[in-house]
Amino acid sequence: MKREPMRHVIKRKLPLAISLALAVATASASAIAAEKNVNAAGLKLIFDESAQTLLSLQPDAAKGVDFLSYEHNSTREGPGYYQLGDIDLRVRKAGGAWQDFSSALQLQPVKTLTSSTALMHADITSDLPGIPLSVSRSWSVDNNQLVLRFTLKNTTSHAVEIGGLGIAMVFDNILSGRELDEAHEKANYAEPYMGMDAGYVQVVRLNGKGPALLVLPEENAPLTGWMPILGDTNEDGSPVIYNDPTVRTHTFEGFYDWMVFNKGFADNEWKGKKQWNKPRSLTLKPGESYDTAVRFALAPEVRQIEDTLSAQQRPVAVGLPGYVVPKDLPAKLYLNSPSPVKSLVVEPANALTVKATSPQNGWAAYNVTGNQWGQSRVTITYEDNTVQTVHYFVSKGMAQAVSDLGEFLFDEQWFEGDDDPFKRGPSIMSYDNDTKDIVLQDQRVWIAGLSDEGGAGSWLAGIMKQLGQPDAEEIAQFERFYNEVIDGRLQVNEGEGKHGVKKSLFFYDPEALPDYEYNPDFDWTTWASWSKEQSDNLGRSFNYPHVAAAQWVLYRLARFNEGLVKTHPWQTYLQRAAETSIAMTELAPHYAQFGQMEGDVFVAILDDLYAEGMNALADKLKATMKARADHWSELAYPFGSEMPWDSTGQEEVYAWMRYFNNTPAAELTREVILGYDFTQPHWGYNGSARRFWDFLYAGKDSRIERQLHHYGSTINAIPLLDSFRRNPDDTYLLRVGYGGMMGGLTNIHEDGFASAAFHSFPDYMEFDPYTGDYGSSFFGHTFAIGSYLINDATFGWQGFGGLTKVTNNNTVTITPKDAFRNRVYIAPAKVWLTLDAGKFSAVTWHSDTGEITVTLDEATPYTPVAMLNIASFGQPYQPQEKQSKTAGRISLPLNKNTKTVLSLTSAAAN
């Protein structure tokens, strides 16, 4: 579909002093600012000599890399355009009204101050006309690192409260006007860890390559909040305070302020919204001063950010497996700081139980147990009074959360639609959690039309849930949906366009439906309100994986279970999954040139075709996908989509690169993912792959905004976890990948409703009310969730997704607690065990013999036989006793009343 930018234009009256200053500044805006080049601290720096803001920051160690937006300066000159070194302030006389000031609104030369140590030092008060403070700024070098410092002094005779102090973080995250290859080489994303004194901002290029730039609190600069610098302008095009005129769109998310103080905003624009940290302000008495400073440091690459923080004497927190804590699966927290821990405070008080345990290789260690569903914060105060916050989310047990989701989907979101003119029933429809009702209309017609990610999301989640937690009644409902709606309505099943998938069943076409009452409150005039002809179009490839995934899951359920699927035999579903996959490339060739979200399912379909001996169809599908993979192999960065840049196609590109043994391309894809997907001590950002435009297309509240745990989190976790299984020494991959997997569970509310994503801007701070495209996120979770047993070099034995028990030095057992309990990875053996039927009760690793003992749950009426796969990335493992096979799987008849135990040994052990 055509994606169009969104720009907001608003009216807002500026204070007289600012308006007069702007008039003067605008008159000279056409003059190009003089520049000053400085080589210092291993950096090539370019300053605006007049404003003394920093325009370019190029590390000597990485030729051609510039972390700032210098390349765009010719189009970013004039009032309102932020640069590194600008400051935003909100102040008031004690008890008075707040006043707003921003140095970015001015173009006047600053007053240079004499300094024997600073690279640049200026009084910038003239850039803040009317402010009741004097403000100076300096750039200096300390310990061979760049330091930016502001000094604020109360020059009045009355107290002044600072309720907002934001240091502009202006980096080169502008993709606009760049080709994909250039964007990956030059552009970067800045991600905050709002950890107060231990907080930082990391800046990493889109290609994931080092060095990474770190911005660190140097003095009195806790990273309290992260305020977006939006793109609003007045009707005449003049700038609005706290806004940058650079157009925010799919190729530019916008800049942000590092908020040292934010209470003046929290009490006003953000009132009632719980912020990540307790809002702060400061009152300066007459004559008092306040210094705040940040330091710029380089980490060799993203995996060494924590090492760099430690080298900079910063507190470092590592949560394992992460910062989403299911109530039935305690976590670990490790702290490494130059100063010992003085106290830990949990907010809300009973949300978590944090108990100290034995230190681990110099790290303070704690057991963390989740008690109360939802967000929580641990505030750590060290003996030197440094404060660090770690942000957690407590979920229900994974199995319970997924069960609740299934009940909600097949109950609250179930739509019979007997009289529906669009013939959308019976189905699982999109849902609005504000109105507590199904979304039957939306001007973005696909949301109410059972297609696109925004409309197919809920039914996709419904069928993916059955992959590892099958429910006979839910499957029966889904079969009705498949047979009555997908087959023949959403997907063409005969004639021209056979196997094609429509863009939407809902449409806006009053001529076609003159008696249907479209909601007059909606704007039906935009490109998003497709007519029937447009909705019937088969050319959007991204709709095909949803249908193929449903067909593939129905095949798996019919093939490896008894009595769950009743309408068609397994052969029919597998054949149709393959035909849908092939049709995507034939009927939607333009978008099929890109990697697809959920594209891993195509690899699974191909593997199953060969396993079942359906070789002719498998060969055709393989040739089709090989042509796409060959095309990607010719590209430096084959990660486009219908968007100029995207974080969704990497999943499928990686999968086919692995399948066709193109290891360099697979590894490049993995590293690119690490350019926008990180680990940090915050549930919302840990493993949360970069997404910022999909609220426009699948959210109720439509705007450009950093989304937390949108579907990019889980689908990008798939290749990261696969890479970890091949190289279990790289635990960074596991931490980021599992963070994404667990992040996808936070979207599921206590009642089972699942939101598209979390709104991270401080004026919202909640999950979106629409289910939207959550189904793609849940696809990623169900496709790859599992339990991992590792022996970390620093932290020892750890279970990701499961409880670990070390019975002696040679025997370690993991008890899976993930939602499906059908995948377990034993890192010391490099063995990946998966079940297509049945569930793991426990898996034990015997390090002295190399043996793996597998314990399986009892048989159920639908699953009398377990279907086991063994993937070895080291020595091959196999059952000690010979077992029969079905479609390539090891068939294990399950005991009805007792656990079934199986021993696996490696060739080396034998």
N, C-alpha and C positions, 0 to 999 in steps of 0.2 A: 504494500500500500504506500501511497505517497505520504511522507512524513513532513509536516510543516512546522516551522519555528513558532514559538509563542513569545510575544513581547508585550509587556504591560506599560502603558503610558498613563501617568496620573497627574492630577493637579495638586500642587502643594505650595503654599506661600512661604517664601524664604524670609528670614529676618532681614531688616533693612540693611544692617551692616554688611551682611553676606551678599545681598543683592548688589550693593554699590561696588563691593570688591570684585564681584564677578564681572560687572560691566567693564571695569578697568582691565581685568585679566583677559577677558574674551577679546578685547580690542587688540591685544598683542599675541593672541594664541597662535597666529600663523608663523611667528618667529620660531625657528628651530633652536632648541636649547643648546648652549655650549656644553661640551662634555669634558670630563677630566678622567684620564686613564691612570689607574694605580695598580701596581703589582705588589701584593702583600699577602702574607699568610698562605702561600701556595695558590693564590687566586689572582686572576686578572679581573679587576673591578673597573666598571665604567660608571661614573657619577654624572648626574645632571649638575653642572657646576653652579648654576644659579639656585636651584632648589635644594641641592645636596642630598637628593634621594638617589638610591642605587638603581641603575638601569640594567646592569649586566653583572653576572657572577659566574665566572668560568674557571673551573678547577684546572690547574696546570697538569694534573695527572690524567685528565681525560680530554684530549684535544677535540675541539668542536662542540663540546657540551656547554650549554648555558642554561642555568637553572631559572633565569629570569626572562621576562618577555621583551627583551631588547629588540628582537626581530620584528616585533609588532609596533614599535614606538612611532613609526610614521603615521599610523592610524590611531594612535592612542595618546595624542597630545592635546592638552587643553584642560580647562577646569573640569574637575570631577574624575579624571582618570588617575587611579591609584598607582603608586609605585612603592617599592620596598623602602621603608623609612617614613611613610605617612602614618599619621596617628589620628584616631577618632576619640573624642572625649564627650562625655555628658556630665555636666557639673551644675551645682546650684549653691547659692548662699544657704546656710543652714535654715531649713524650714521653708525655703522659697521654691520657685518653680524650676524645673530642669531646663538647662540650656544646652544646645547641641553645637559641637564644633568639629571640623575636619580639615586637616591640612591639605587634603586632596582637592578641596574646592578652590585652592588658590594657585596662582602662577607668579606670585611676586617673589623677587629675590629675597633670600633670607639674610640675616645679619651674621656675617662670619665672626666667630670668636677665636681669639688667639689660644693656641694649645701647643704645648711642646710634645705631646704624646699622641694626640688624635690624628687620624687621617683627614677627617673633616669634623668641624665643630661649629655649630650655629645656634643662634637664638631664633627660633621659628615662631615666636609669639605673633609676628605680623601675619603669619598664615592662619591665625586663629583670631580674627578681629572680634573684640568685645569680650574675650575670655578673661575671667578674674584671676588668672594665673600667669606667670611667666613660664615658658616652655623652651627648653634647649634640647638639642639632639647632637650626639657625637657618634662617629664611626672610629673604632680603634682596633688595634691588634693586641691580643693578650695570649701568651703561650702559643704563639703562631696560629691563632684563630681570630676570626673577625667577631667583633662585639658591637652591637647596636644598643645605645643607651639614651634614655630620655630622663631629663630632670624637670620636675614640676615644682614650682614654688608659689606659695600663696603670698601675693604682693599686696593684698587688701588688708583692711582693718577688721575684717570679720571672718569667721570660719567658713571654709568652702568644702562641700562634700563632693567627692568624685564617685559618681555612680556608674560611670562607663569609661573604661580605658581600653581601647583596642589598637593593637599594633598590626598594621596591614600586612598580611602574608600574600605577596603578589609574586607568583611563580608562573612559569610558562605552561599553563594548562589550556592554552588556546589552540584548539585543533582547526578552527575555522580557516579556510583557504589553503589547507595543506593536503597533499596526497597522503595516502595511508602509510607509505614507507617513511616519508619525511616526518609524519606525526610520531611514529614509533621511535625514530632516532632522536628527535629534538624535544618533543613535548613531554610533560611530566604531570604527575598528580601529587598533591600535598594532602597528607592524611594526619589528623591530630590524635594524639593520645591525651585526653583531658584528665590527666593524673595529678593536677596541682603542681607542687614543686618538682615532682618526678615526671611531669608531662613533657611532651615534645611534639614537634611536627616533623614528619619524615617526607622527603621529596624524592620521588623515584621516577625515572623515565619510563615511558610506556613499554619499552622493550625489556624492562627488568634488569638492565645492565647497570653495574656500578660506575662511579661511586654514587652512594645515596647521601643526600644532604640532610643533616639534622639541625633543627633549630631548638635550642635548649634554654630553659630558664637560667639566667646568669645571676640576677639579683632582683628580688622583689617582683618576680614575674611568673607567678603560678599560672598554669594554663587552666583557668577556671571555666572558660567557655569558648565557643567557636561560632562567631556570628557571621552569617553570610553578608557579603556586600552585594546587594541586588542590583538590578539594571534599570530601575525606574528613572524616567526623565519627566520634566514638565512638558506641557503641550508645545512649547516653543523650542523644545530640544535642549534646554538648559538643564544642568545637572541638579539632582536632588541629593541632599546630604545623606551620607552613608550608602550611596549608590554609585556605581561606575557605569558610564554610558556604553561600555562594550556590550554588545548584544548577547544576552544569555540565551543559549539554544542547545540543540543536540550536540554541538561541537564546542560549546563553552559553558561550563557549569557555573562559572563566576569565581570571584576571589572571596577571601574570608579575613576576619579580624581575629587575632589572638587576644582573647578577652582576659585581662588581668582583673578588672572590676566590671560587674554587669548588673548590679542590683537595681540601678536606675532603669534598666530595661525589664528586668524580671518583675518589677513592681508595676509596670505599665504595659507595653506592647505584649509582653510574654506572661502577663498575670494569669495565675491559675495553672500554669504549665510547669511541671516538675522538671527542673534543670538537672544536668548530670552532676553538678557540684552545687553546694550551697552558695547562692549568690552573695557577692561581696561588694563593699564600698569602703571608702576611706575618707575621713574628715581631716583636713589640714587646718591647723590653727594659723593665725596671722604670722607670717615669717617662716613657717615650717616648709620643708622641702621633702620631696619623695623621688627617689631614683628607681627606675625600672629598666632592666636590661636583658637582652637575649644574646646567646652565643651561637655561632654557626660552626658546625663540625662536620667532617666527612667520614662516612663509614665506607669501607671498601666495596661492600655489596649488601643486599638486603638481609642475607643470612647472618651478617656480622653487626647488625644494628645493636643488639643487646650487648655484645662484647664491647662495642664502641661506647655505649652508655656507661658500662662499668669502668672503662678506661678513663672516662670523663668524671668519675666519682659520683655518678648518679645512682639513685636507688633503682633497682631492676626487680620487677615482679614477673614470675612465670607461673601460670596456672595450668595444671594438667588434670584432665585432658583439655581444659579450657575454662570458660567463664559462664557457660550454661550448665547449671547443676540440676539434673533430675532429682526428685525427692528420694528415689530409691538407689541413687548412685553417687556416693560422696566423691569429692574432688580433692586435689592437693593444691596448696599454694606455697610457693617458694620465694623468699625475699633475700636479695643480696644488696647490702648497703654499707657505705663506709661507717655509718653510725648504727648502733643497735636499736632494735625496736623498743619504744617506750610504751606504746599502747595501740590497741586496735579497737575500733568502734564500728558496729554494724548498724546500718539504717535501712529499713525499719529494724527496730531492736531485735525482733525474733525471727527475722527473715532467714538468717543463716546462723549456724553454730560454727564458730571458728576456734579450733583448739590446737595449741602448740604441740608439736611432736618432736622427735629427735632431729637435730640438724643434719643436713645432708651435704657433705663435701663443702662446708663453709656457708651453706645457705640455711637461713632460718626456715623451718618447715611447719606447715599447718594442715590439719584436716578440715575440710569445708563440707558441711552438710546443709542441704537445702530444706527449709521448713515451710516457707510461705511463698506461694506462687507469685511471680512477677519480678520486677526490678528491685535490686538492692545494691548497697554501696558499702564497701569496707574502707574506712579511713584509718590509715596507719600513720602514727606520729613517731618519728625517730628521736633519739636522745638529743640530737642537735636541733630539734624542732622543725626539721624538714617534714612536710606533710605529703603523703601520697594517697591517692584514692584508686581502688580497684573496683570495677563495675561488674556485677553479676546479674544473671537472670535465673530464677528458680522455676523449673518446669515440673509438670507432673512426670511420673515415670514415663519413659519413651513409649512403651507398649500401651499404656493407658491413654496418653495424649493422642496417639494414632487411632486407637479405638474410638475415642471421643470424636475425632475428626470424621471417621466413617459414619458414625451415628448421625452427626450433624448434616453431612452431605446427603445421606439417603433419607433423611427425615425432613429437616427444616428447608433444605434446598431442593427437595423433590417436587417436580412440576408435572402434573398429569396433562393439563392443557387440552382438555376435550374440545373446547370451542375456540382454541387459539388459531387465528387465521394464518399464522406463520408455521403451523404444524411443528412446534418445538417440543411437544410432549409425546410420550413420557420422557423426562430427562432430569439431569441435575443442572440447575441454572445458577447463574451468578447471584450473589446475595449482598444486600446492604445491611450492615450491622447497626446503622443508625436507625433505620426504619423497621428493622427486624422483618424484612420481607425480601422476596425474590425480586431481582431486577428484570422487569419485563420490558422496560424502555430505557434507552440512553441514546443521546444524539451520536455517540460513537457506537454505531449500530452493532458492531461485533460483540460488545460486552453483553448484549441481550440476545446475541445470535448464535451462541454455541460454537463459535469458531474464533480464529486468532487466539493468541495466548490469553487475552482478556476475557474471552467468552467460553473457550474450551477448558479453561483452567480448572473449574470445579469438577466437571465430569472426568477430566484426566486424573485429578487427585483421587476420585472415587475408584477408578479401576486400578491405579497404581497401588493403592492401599491393599488390594487383594493379592498382590504379588507375594507379600510375605505375611499377611494377616487375613487370610480368606474367610469370608462370612457367607454362608450359603444364601441367606435372604438378600443380602446386598448384591451378590452376584446375580441372583435371579432378577432383581430390579435392573441391574445394568444390562443384562441380556435383552430385556424389553427395550431399553433405550437403544441398544445397538441395532436390534432387528427392526424397530419401528421408526427410528430417527436417523441414525448414522447411515445404515444401509438403504440407499435409495433416496434419501433426502439430503443429508449433509454430504454424503459421498455418492457420486454417480455410480450406478451399478449396471448400466446397460447403454448401448449405443455410443454416440459421439461423446468423447470425454470420459469414457468408462474408467473408474477408479480415481477420477479427479475429486478434489475436496473443495467445497465452496467456501467463499470468504465469510459468509454469514447467512443464517436463515432469517434473521430479522433485517428489515430494511425500511427506509423512509421513501414511500412512493404513494402519495395520496391518490394518484390517478389509478394505480393498480388496486388499491384498497380504499375506495371512497367512503366506506362506512366505518372504517377503523379510526378511533379517536386518538390521535397522537397528542402527547403532552404539550400543551402550548407554552409551558414554562421553559422548554428546551429550545436551544438554537439549532434549528434543522437546516440552516443555510450553509454550513461548512462542508468541506470535502469529506468529513468523517460520516456524514449522513448519506450513506450509499443508497442508490435506487435498487430495485429488484435486479435489474440487469447487472449492476456493479456487484451486488452481493452474490450473484450466481457465478461470478468469475472464478476460474480454477487456477489462476496464475500466481497465487501466493504460496510459495513452497513451504513456508513456515507452518502452514496448517496441516501438512501431511504427516509429520512425525507424531502428532497427537493421536491421529487415527491409527497409524501403524503401531504405536505403543499399545493402544487398546486391543488391537487384534493379536499382537504378540502375547500380551498377558493372558488373554482368553485361551490362546494356544497352550501356554504353560499350565494354566489351571486345568484344562481338559486333558492334557497329556500326562501329567504327573500326579494327579489327584483323581479320586473316584467320586462321581456323582455330583460334582459342583457345577459343571457346565453341561447344559442339556439340549441346547438348540441345534448346534452344529458340531461335527466331529473336529478333533484337533487339527486334522489335515486342512480343513477349510480355513480355519483362522490363520494358520501359518502361511498358506498360499496367499491369502488376501493381504497379509502383512507384507509379503514380498511384492505383490502387485502394487500395493499402495506406494511402497518405497521406489519402485521403478517408475511409476506414473509421475511421481514428483519431478523427476528429471525430464520427462517427456512433455508434461503439461504445464510445468512451471520452471522452465529452463533458466530464466534470467536469475531468479533468486536462488535456484538450486546450485548455482556456481559458488555460493557461500556456505560456510559451515552452519548447520542448523542446531538450535537449541533442542535438546533431547536426541541429538543425532547418534548417540551411542546405541540407540535401539536398532539402528540399521545393521551395525556390526553383530549384535546379538541375533537378529533375524537371519543374517547370513550364516553364522555359526550353526544355528539350529537347522537350517535347510540342509547343510552338509551332514550334520549329525543324523538327520532323518533319511538321508539317501535321496533327497529331492535335488539331484545334482544339476539337471538342466536349468531349472529355475535359479538355483544357486549360482551357476556360472553366469547367467544373464545379469543377476544382481551384482555380482562381483565385478563384472566388466563395466557395468554402469558406474559403480562407485570408484573403480580404478581410474576411470577417465577424470572424475572430479579430483581425486587425490593427485593424479599426475599434474593437473592444472595448478593445484596448490603448491606442489613441489617446485614449480617454476617461479613462484612469488617469494619475495623476501619476507613479507608479513601477510600471509593469506587470511586475514581476520576481519574482512569487511562483512557487511550485511546490508539490509535496507537502510541502515544508518551509516553515516560517514565513518564512524568508528564504533565498535561494539565490543562487548565482553561476553558474547554468547556463542559465537562460532568456534571458539578455541576448543571447546569440548569435543566436537565431532572431528575437527581437523586433527587433533591429537590422536583420537581413536583410530582413524584410518592411517595416519603415519605409522603408528605402532603396528597395525594389522599388516601393512605392506612393507614392514621392516625398514622404514626410513627413519632411523634413530636420530640423526642430526635434526631433522625437521620436528620430530616429536619433542626433543629436548629444547629446541628453540621455543616451541609453543608453551612448554612448561614454564620457561623463564619469563616469557611475555606475561603469563598469568600472574607471576610474582611481581610484575610491575604495577598491578592494580589490586592485589589481594595479599593481605599482610596478617601478621599476628601482633596483638597488643593486649594489654590487660583491660579489656572492655568488651562485654558480650556483644554489643551492637556493631563494633568495628572489627572484631577478631574473625578473620576468615570471611569478611563481608566484601565480596567483589564489587568493584566500582560500577554503580548504576545511578543515573541521575535524570532520566527523561521518561521513564515508563509510567510515572503517575499521570502523564499526559494522556496515555492510551489505555490504562487499565485501573487507575485509581479514581476514587470519588472526588478527592481534592486534587485537581489537575494543575501541576506546576513543575518547573525544573527544580530539582532538589536532590541532594545526596540521599539515596535510599539505603536503608539498612536492612540487610537480609532479604533483598529481592531475590529472584530466582538465580541470578548470577552466582550467589554464594554457593549453592549446592552443586550446580552443574559444573562450575569451575573446580570444585573439590574433586570431581571424578578423576580428571587427569593427574591432579596432585597426589591423590591417594594411590593411584596406579603407579606413579613414579616412585613413591615411597616404597611400595611393595617390591619393586625391582632393586631399590637401594635403601635398605632400612637404616643405614647409618645417617641418612639425611632426615633427621627428625623434624627439621623445620617444615618440610613438606607435610608431614603428618599433623603437626600443630595447626598449620593454616587450613589444610583440608578438613580436618575434623572440626575445626572452628566453624567452617562453612556448613558442614553437615548438621551440627547442633544448632547453628543459627536458624536453620530452616524450621526447627521445632518451636522457636519462640513466637512465630506467627500464629500458632494454634492457641486460641484463648481457652480459658477454663471450661467453657461450655462446648468446645469443639469447633467454633467458628475459626476460620483461617484467613488472615489478612494477606493482601498482596505484598506489603512491606511496611516498614516503620518510617515515619516522617522525622528526620533528624534535625530540622531547623528548630531553633529555640522557641518559636511562636506556636509550635504544634506538639512535638514530642509524644506522639501516640502512633499506634498502628492505623493504617488507612481503613475506613469502614467497608470498603469493597473487598470481596474475595479476589477479584481481578485475575491476575495471571499466576496466582499461587501454585496452580497445578504443575507448572514447569519446575518450580522449586521443589515440590514434593516428588516429582519424577526423579530429580537428582538425588534426593534423600533415599528414596526407596531403591534406586538402582545401585547404590554403592554403600549404604550404611552397613556397618559391621562392627565387630569387636576386635581390638588389636592388643596383642601382648608384646611389650617391648622391654628391653633391659637398657635403660638410658645410661650413657656414660657418666652423667652427673647425678641423676636422681634415682637411679636403680630401677627395679621392676615397677612397671606402670601398666595399667589397663585403660585403654581408650574404649569406652562403651561397655566395659565389663568390670566385675569385681575380681581382684587378684588375691591369691593366697599362696604364700611361700611356705611349704611344709618342711623343707630342709634346703640345703644349699643346692640340691640337684633337681628339685621338683617344684614347678610353679603351675598353678591352675588358674584359668580365667573362666569366670561364670558370666556368660553374655547377659547384658541387661538392655541391649538396644531393642528397638521396636519389633524386629523380625526374628532375631536370633538365628539367622540362616547364613551368616558369613563370619569367619574367624581367621585372623592372620596371626601366625606365630613368627615373630621377627627373627629370633635366633636361627630358625630353620628355613626362613624365607619361603614359607608355605602358606598358601591362600586356600582355605577350605570353604566351599560354598554348597548350600543345599537348595535344590529346586523343589524339594518336598521334604517335610520334616523340620525339626528344630534342634539346635545344639543345646544341651543341658550344661555341659562343661567340656573344656578341652585342657589337657594337661601336657606340659612339656617336661621331658626328662632330659636334663642337660648332660648327664653322665653317659646315657646310652643313645641319645638322639631320637628316642622314641616319642611318638605323640599318641596320647590316649584320647579318643573321641567318645563322649557320652551323649547319646541322643534321647530325646523325649519319647514317651510311650506312643504307640500307634493311636490314631483317631479314626473314626468311621470314614472320613474323607481321605486320610493319609495313612494307609497301612504299610507303605513302603517309602523309605527315605531315598532320595536321589542325590548322591554326593559327587562333587567335582573336586579334584585336587590339582591345583596349579602350583608348580614348584619353580622358584626363581633361583634355586641353588641346586643341591642334590635332589634328584627326583624321589618322591615318597609314594608308597603304595601300601595297601592293606597287607598285613602279615599273611592272611588267608585269602585265597582266590575268591573273588566275588563276581557275580553275573553283572551284565551291563544292559542298560536300556538307553538308546539314543546317545551313546557315549558316556552316560552317567553310571556310576557304580550303584547298583540296586541293593538296598539293605532292608529286608523285611524287618519291621519293628515289632518288638514285644508289646503285648497289650497291657500288661500290668507292671512291668518293670522296665528300667532303662535298658537301652541297647548300647553295648560297649564295643568299640572297634579300635584295634591297635594299628598304627601306621609306622613304618620304618623306611629309612632311606637305603639306597643301594650301598652307600658308604658304611652304614651301620651293619649291613648284612655281610 
